[in-house]
Amino acid sequence: MLAEIITIGDEILIGQIVDTNSAFIAQELNKIGVSVYQITSIQDDRKHILEALTIAKSRVQIIIVTGGLGPTKDDITKHTFCEFFNDELVRNQDVLEHIEALFKKYITTSKISDINRDQALVLSKAETLHNAYGTAPGMWIQESGVVYISLPGVPFEMKNLMKDQVIPKLVHTFERPYIVHKTLITYGLGESALAEKIEDWENNLPAFIKLAYLPNLGKVRLRLTAKGSDKEVLAKAIATAVEKLYALIGDIIYGVEDNETIEEVVAKMLTAKKFTLATAESCTGGQIAQKITAIPGASSYFKGSIVSYATGTKIDLLQVPKNVIDRYSVVSEAVAAAMAKNAQQLLKTDFAIATTGNAGPAKGDSDADIGTVFIAIATPKGVFTEKFMMGNHRERIVQKAVNKSFELLQKEILKF
């Protein structure tokens, strides 16, 4: 079962926005055994839309289109759909009443206009999909063995429609194969070294299991994908493969579940053990704290962060002794350790992460080489510190430091 995703909008093609819709749709389709054959981004242009639909219908059974459903004249998707299907637009009374209700309840700054009411115009051949959060309904058209689904481009509207209506309807309409994924997140070994270490294991995987390497700034995700008609057989084969992989590299595997980040793994560990955490960040500028607080329920274990970017802030707020900074430099093992220990004490937590480094392009208050990063983890039993050389690209240095901080924290939590 193959699908194609078509995103419509000049704003995507000029780089004004990032197309996150396609990634979400692809993930949801994959969960129900639908493989995405291609993702295409096109202009809000009649000829371009017609060409994309014509090509797509020759190679897939499901076509999902997002965007181009707004109330303004530059959104021409519905009119182009009429041409493609030799159809016409008709006013849907249920959609119109929904639009009027939205304006009455939520939009008090302007009155509903005819342009807004025209959002209730849908193809006569289409089954409308109720958009609970917006005025543009989704449309489902089935013709010549192909299902065409048109969705609004606003992400939260599209996601709700996909989960509540599109996915259940696809499951009911099509018989699909099973696709089972298992993703293992590894830290501390590069892609090539990792591939060499598990080469024999990879070569002996069953033919229906595929392995993908997904490297990203200090970590490599290993994604196993099995596809077939018997879900139990697939799941058992994946479990056996994972068990064998643990015997080879279990010491560097820090997460086992698709899309589970290391910060989510750490969050579960802190919650389960009822430990608390604080951060003291310099070179990472609060990005560790941001990742932590993005996880629902973080307030149960995360007590706060001190972003001590300036040297004076380290002295005044974190109470790092000035003589320690003068003696060892602001980018040093001693300062990282003091930052972590003091954050732990000031915020009264079980664990604390501290980062100090030189991300460049200038050296700032330290003579340390660009790329030098010290990460300290304060634990109930003491402070552990490591030095890293993380290259010369500012953004990569920061992201590597963030990832490595979670890796080191997880190692320390595992000791308790």
C-alpha positions as CSV (number, residue, x, y, z in Angstrom):
1,M,0.0,0.0,0.0
2,L,1.6,3.2,-1.2
3,A,0.9,6.8,-0.5
4,E,2.1,10.2,-1.8
5,I,2.1,13.4,0.2
6,I,1.7,16.7,-1.8
7,T,2.3,19.9,0.1
8,I,1.0,23.1,-1.6
9,G,2.4,26.5,-0.8
10,D,5.0,29.0,-2.1
11,E,6.0,29.7,1.5
12,I,7.5,26.2,1.7
13,L,9.4,26.5,-1.6
14,I,11.0,29.8,-0.7
15,G,12.1,28.5,2.7
16,Q,9.8,30.8,4.7
17,I,8.4,27.8,6.6
18,V,9.6,24.3,7.2
19,D,7.4,21.5,6.0
20,T,6.6,19.6,9.2
21,N,3.3,18.4,8.0
22,S,4.8,15.8,5.7
23,A,6.9,14.2,8.5
24,F,3.8,13.9,10.7
25,I,1.6,12.4,8.0
26,A,4.3,10.0,7.0
27,Q,4.7,8.8,10.6
28,E,1.0,8.3,11.0
29,L,0.7,6.4,7.7
30,N,3.6,4.2,8.6
31,K,2.0,3.2,11.8
32,I,-0.9,1.6,9.9
33,G,1.2,-0.2,7.3
34,V,1.1,2.5,4.5
35,S,4.4,3.2,2.9
36,V,5.1,6.7,1.6
37,Y,6.4,6.5,-1.9
38,Q,7.2,10.2,-2.4
39,I,6.8,13.6,-0.8
40,T,6.3,16.5,-3.2
41,S,6.2,20.2,-2.5
42,I,4.6,22.4,-5.2
43,Q,3.5,26.0,-5.9
44,D,-0.1,27.1,-5.3
45,D,-0.4,27.0,-9.1
46,R,-3.1,25.4,-11.2
47,K,-0.8,23.7,-13.7
48,H,1.6,22.5,-11.0
49,I,-1.3,21.0,-8.9
50,L,-2.8,19.2,-11.9
51,E,0.6,17.7,-13.0
52,A,1.3,16.5,-9.4
53,L,-2.1,14.8,-9.1
54,T,-1.8,13.2,-12.5
55,I,1.6,11.8,-11.8
56,A,0.8,10.6,-8.3
57,K,-2.3,8.7,-9.3
58,S,-0.3,6.5,-11.6
59,R,1.9,5.2,-8.9
60,V,0.1,5.2,-5.5
61,Q,-3.3,4.3,-4.0
62,I,-3.5,7.2,-1.5
63,I,-2.8,10.8,-2.2
64,I,-2.8,13.3,0.7
65,V,-2.7,17.0,-0.2
66,T,-2.1,19.7,2.4
67,G,-2.4,23.4,2.0
68,G,-4.1,25.8,-0.4
69,L,-7.5,25.7,1.3
70,G,-7.5,29.3,2.8
71,P,-10.2,31.9,2.2
72,T,-8.1,34.2,0.0
73,K,-7.8,34.3,-3.8
74,D,-4.3,32.9,-3.9
75,D,-5.6,29.6,-2.5
76,I,-6.8,27.8,-5.6
77,T,-6.7,24.1,-4.6
78,K,-10.4,23.5,-4.4
79,H,-11.0,25.1,-7.8
80,T,-8.2,23.1,-9.4
81,F,-9.6,19.9,-7.8
82,C,-12.9,20.7,-9.5
83,E,-11.0,20.8,-12.9
84,F,-9.1,17.6,-12.1
85,F,-12.3,15.6,-11.1
86,N,-14.6,17.4,-13.6
87,D,-16.7,18.5,-10.6
88,E,-18.2,21.6,-9.1
89,L,-18.2,23.3,-5.7
90,V,-21.4,23.1,-3.6
91,R,-22.1,24.7,-0.2
92,N,-22.1,22.3,2.7
93,Q,-24.6,23.4,5.3
94,D,-22.9,21.5,8.2
95,V,-19.6,23.2,7.4
96,L,-21.2,26.6,7.1
97,E,-22.9,26.3,10.5
98,H,-19.6,25.2,12.0
99,I,-17.8,28.3,10.5
100,E,-20.5,30.6,11.8
101,A,-20.2,29.0,15.3
102,L,-16.5,29.5,15.4
103,F,-16.8,33.2,14.5
104,K,-19.5,33.7,17.1
105,K,-17.5,32.0,19.9
106,Y,-13.9,32.9,19.2
107,I,-13.5,35.7,16.7
108,T,-14.8,38.9,18.2
109,T,-12.6,41.4,16.4
110,S,-14.2,41.0,13.0
111,K,-17.5,39.9,11.5
112,I,-17.9,36.9,9.3
113,S,-17.6,37.7,5.6
114,D,-18.7,36.0,2.4
115,I,-15.1,35.0,1.9
116,N,-15.2,33.1,5.2
117,R,-18.5,31.5,4.3
118,D,-17.0,30.3,1.1
119,Q,-14.9,28.0,3.1
120,A,-18.0,25.9,3.2
121,L,-17.7,25.3,-0.5
122,V,-16.6,21.7,-1.2
123,L,-16.5,19.4,-4.2
124,S,-19.9,17.7,-4.8
125,K,-18.1,14.3,-5.1
126,A,-16.3,14.8,-1.8
127,E,-17.0,13.4,1.6
128,T,-16.2,16.2,4.0
129,L,-14.0,15.7,7.0
130,H,-14.9,17.8,10.0
131,N,-12.2,20.3,11.0
132,A,-13.0,20.9,14.6
133,Y,-10.3,23.6,15.0
134,G,-10.6,25.6,11.8
135,T,-12.9,26.8,9.0
136,A,-11.4,24.7,6.1
137,P,-12.9,21.2,6.0
138,G,-11.0,18.2,4.8
139,M,-12.2,16.4,1.7
140,W,-12.1,12.6,0.9
141,I,-12.6,11.6,-2.8
142,Q,-12.4,8.1,-4.0
143,E,-12.1,7.5,-7.8
144,S,-10.7,4.8,-10.0
145,G,-9.2,2.9,-7.1
146,V,-7.3,5.9,-5.7
147,V,-8.2,7.9,-2.6
148,Y,-7.6,11.6,-2.7
149,I,-7.5,13.4,0.7
150,S,-7.3,17.2,0.9
151,L,-6.4,18.7,4.3
152,P,-5.7,22.2,5.5
153,G,-2.1,23.2,5.9
154,V,-2.3,24.6,9.4
155,P,-0.4,22.0,11.4
156,F,-2.7,21.6,14.4
157,E,-5.8,21.4,12.2
158,M,-4.2,18.8,9.9
159,K,-2.9,16.7,12.8
160,N,-6.4,16.5,14.4
161,L,-8.0,15.5,11.1
162,M,-5.3,12.9,10.4
163,K,-5.7,11.2,13.8
164,D,-9.4,11.5,14.3
165,Q,-10.7,10.9,10.8
166,V,-8.2,10.1,8.1
167,I,-6.4,7.3,9.8
168,P,-9.5,5.5,11.0
169,K,-11.1,5.8,7.6
170,L,-8.0,4.4,5.8
171,V,-7.9,1.5,8.2
172,H,-11.5,0.7,7.5
173,T,-11.1,1.1,3.7
174,F,-7.8,-0.8,2.9
175,E,-6.2,-4.1,3.8
176,R,-2.7,-3.2,4.7
177,P,0.5,-5.1,5.6
178,Y,2.0,-4.7,9.0
179,I,5.1,-2.6,9.6
180,V,7.0,-3.0,12.9
181,H,9.7,-0.6,13.9
182,K,12.1,-0.6,16.8
183,T,14.6,2.2,17.2
184,L,17.6,1.9,19.4
185,I,19.4,5.1,20.4
186,T,23.2,4.8,20.8
187,Y,25.7,7.4,22.1
188,G,29.5,7.5,22.2
189,L,30.4,5.7,18.9
190,G,30.4,7.2,15.4
191,E,28.4,5.7,12.5
192,S,31.3,4.0,10.7
193,A,32.8,2.5,13.9
194,L,29.4,1.3,14.9
195,A,28.7,-0.2,11.5
196,E,32.0,-2.1,11.7
197,K,31.3,-3.4,15.1
198,I,27.8,-4.8,14.2
199,E,28.6,-5.9,10.6
200,D,28.2,-9.6,11.2
201,W,24.9,-9.1,13.1
202,E,23.6,-6.9,10.3
203,N,24.5,-9.4,7.6
204,N,22.6,-12.1,9.4
205,L,19.3,-10.2,9.8
206,P,16.3,-11.9,8.2
207,A,15.6,-10.6,4.7
208,F,12.3,-8.9,5.8
209,I,14.1,-6.8,8.4
210,K,15.9,-3.6,7.2
211,L,18.4,-1.6,9.2
212,A,18.9,2.2,8.9
213,Y,21.6,4.2,10.5
214,L,20.4,7.7,11.6
215,P,23.4,9.7,12.9
216,N,22.9,13.1,14.6
217,L,25.5,15.0,16.7
218,G,27.0,12.5,19.0
219,K,24.3,9.8,18.7
220,V,23.3,7.2,16.2
221,R,19.8,5.8,16.0
222,L,19.5,2.3,14.7
223,R,16.1,1.7,13.2
224,L,14.9,-1.8,12.5
225,T,11.9,-2.2,10.2
226,A,10.1,-5.4,9.5
227,K,7.3,-5.6,7.0
228,G,4.9,-8.5,6.4
229,S,1.5,-10.1,6.8
230,D,1.9,-11.6,10.3
231,K,2.4,-9.0,13.0
232,E,3.4,-11.6,15.7
233,V,6.1,-13.1,13.5
234,L,7.5,-9.6,12.7
235,A,7.5,-8.5,16.4
236,K,9.2,-11.8,17.5
237,A,11.9,-11.4,14.8
238,I,12.6,-7.8,15.8
239,A,12.8,-8.8,19.5
240,T,15.3,-11.6,18.7
241,A,17.5,-9.2,16.6
242,V,17.4,-6.5,19.4
243,E,18.4,-9.1,22.0
244,K,21.4,-10.1,19.9
245,L,22.4,-6.5,19.4
246,Y,22.4,-5.8,23.1
247,A,24.9,-8.5,23.5
248,L,27.2,-6.6,21.2
249,I,26.7,-2.9,22.1
250,G,24.4,-2.9,25.1
251,D,26.8,-0.5,26.9
252,I,26.1,2.3,24.4
253,I,22.3,1.8,23.9
254,Y,20.4,4.5,25.8
255,G,16.9,4.3,24.4
256,V,14.7,1.6,22.9
257,E,11.5,2.9,21.3
258,D,10.8,4.7,18.1
259,N,11.2,8.5,18.4
260,E,12.1,8.4,22.1
261,T,14.7,11.0,22.8
262,I,17.4,10.6,25.4
263,E,15.9,13.4,27.5
264,E,12.6,11.4,27.5
265,V,14.5,8.4,28.7
266,V,16.2,10.4,31.4
267,A,12.8,11.9,32.4
268,K,11.4,8.5,32.9
269,M,14.4,7.4,35.0
270,L,14.2,10.5,37.2
271,T,10.5,10.1,37.7
272,A,10.7,6.4,38.5
273,K,13.5,6.9,41.1
274,K,12.0,10.1,42.4
275,F,15.2,12.1,41.8
276,T,15.3,15.8,41.2
277,L,17.5,17.8,38.7
278,A,18.9,21.3,38.2
279,T,21.1,22.7,35.4
280,A,23.8,25.4,35.4
281,E,24.5,26.3,31.8
282,S,27.0,28.5,30.1
283,C,27.9,27.5,26.6
284,T,24.6,25.6,26.1
285,G,22.6,28.8,26.9
286,G,19.6,27.1,28.5
287,Q,19.0,24.5,25.8
288,I,19.3,21.6,28.2
289,A,16.6,23.2,30.4
290,Q,14.5,23.8,27.3
291,K,14.6,20.2,26.3
292,I,13.7,19.1,29.8
293,T,10.7,21.5,30.2
294,A,9.4,20.5,26.8
295,I,8.4,17.1,28.3
296,P,5.0,17.0,30.1
297,G,5.4,16.5,33.8
298,A,8.9,17.9,34.1
299,S,7.9,20.0,37.1
300,S,7.9,16.9,39.2
301,Y,11.6,16.5,39.0
302,F,13.2,19.6,37.4
303,K,13.7,22.4,39.9
304,G,15.2,25.0,37.6
305,S,18.2,26.4,35.7
306,I,20.8,29.1,36.1
307,V,22.0,30.2,32.7
308,S,25.3,31.8,33.8
309,Y,26.6,32.8,30.4
310,A,28.8,35.7,31.6
311,T,31.7,35.1,34.0
312,G,30.3,37.6,36.5
313,T,27.0,35.6,36.6
314,K,28.9,32.5,37.5
315,I,30.5,34.4,40.4
316,D,27.5,36.3,41.6
317,L,24.6,33.8,41.2
318,L,26.3,30.4,41.1
319,Q,28.9,31.4,43.7
320,V,31.8,30.0,41.8
321,P,34.9,31.4,43.6
322,K,36.7,34.1,41.6
323,N,40.1,32.7,42.5
324,V,39.1,29.3,41.0
325,I,38.2,31.1,37.7
326,D,41.4,33.2,37.8
327,R,43.5,30.1,38.5
328,Y,42.0,27.6,36.1
329,S,40.0,29.7,33.5
330,V,36.3,30.0,33.1
331,V,36.4,27.0,30.7
332,S,37.9,24.4,32.9
333,E,37.1,21.2,34.8
334,A,37.3,23.1,38.2
335,V,34.7,25.7,37.1
336,A,32.4,23.1,35.6
337,A,32.5,21.1,38.8
338,A,31.9,24.1,41.0
339,M,28.9,25.1,38.8
340,A,27.3,21.7,39.1
341,K,27.9,21.4,42.8
342,N,26.6,24.8,43.6
343,A,23.5,24.4,41.4
344,Q,22.8,21.2,43.2
345,Q,23.1,22.9,46.6
346,L,21.3,26.2,45.7
347,L,18.3,24.4,44.1
348,K,18.4,21.5,46.6
349,T,18.4,18.7,44.0
350,D,19.7,15.2,43.8
351,F,21.5,15.8,40.4
352,A,22.8,18.8,38.5
353,I,24.2,19.3,35.0
354,A,26.8,22.0,34.3
355,T,28.3,23.1,31.0
356,T,31.1,25.5,30.3
357,G,32.9,25.8,27.0
358,N,34.1,27.8,24.1
359,A,31.7,27.5,21.2
360,G,33.3,30.4,19.2
361,P,33.8,32.2,17.0
362,A,35.8,34.3,19.5
363,K,37.5,32.9,22.6
364,G,35.7,35.2,25.0
365,D,37.0,35.1,28.6
366,S,39.0,32.0,28.2
367,D,42.1,31.0,26.2
368,A,40.6,27.5,25.7
369,D,40.6,26.3,22.1
370,I,37.3,26.7,20.3
371,G,35.3,23.5,20.7
372,T,36.5,22.8,24.2
373,V,33.6,21.9,26.5
374,F,33.6,20.7,30.1
375,I,30.5,18.9,31.3
376,A,30.0,18.2,35.0
377,I,27.3,16.0,36.7
378,A,26.7,16.5,40.4
379,T,25.2,13.4,42.1
380,P,24.3,12.4,45.6
381,K,27.8,10.9,45.9
382,G,29.9,13.6,44.3
383,V,30.8,15.4,41.1
384,F,31.9,13.8,37.8
385,T,33.5,15.9,35.1
386,E,34.6,15.3,31.5
387,K,36.4,17.3,28.9
388,F,35.4,17.2,25.2
389,M,36.7,18.6,22.0
390,M,33.6,19.2,19.8
391,G,34.9,20.7,16.6
392,N,34.8,24.3,15.3
393,H,31.2,24.8,14.3
394,R,29.3,26.8,16.9
395,E,25.9,25.3,16.5
396,R,27.2,21.7,16.4
397,I,29.3,22.3,19.5
398,V,26.3,23.5,21.4
399,Q,24.1,20.6,20.2
400,K,26.8,18.0,20.9
401,A,27.2,19.4,24.4
402,V,23.5,19.2,25.0
403,N,23.3,15.6,23.8
404,K,26.4,14.5,25.7
405,S,25.1,16.1,28.9
406,F,22.0,13.9,28.9
407,E,24.2,10.9,28.1
408,L,26.5,11.5,31.1
409,L,23.5,12.2,33.3
410,Q,21.9,8.9,32.4
411,K,25.1,7.0,33.1
412,E,25.2,8.5,36.6
413,I,21.5,7.9,37.3
414,L,22.0,4.2,36.4
415,K,24.5,3.9,39.3
416,F,21.7,4.4,41.8
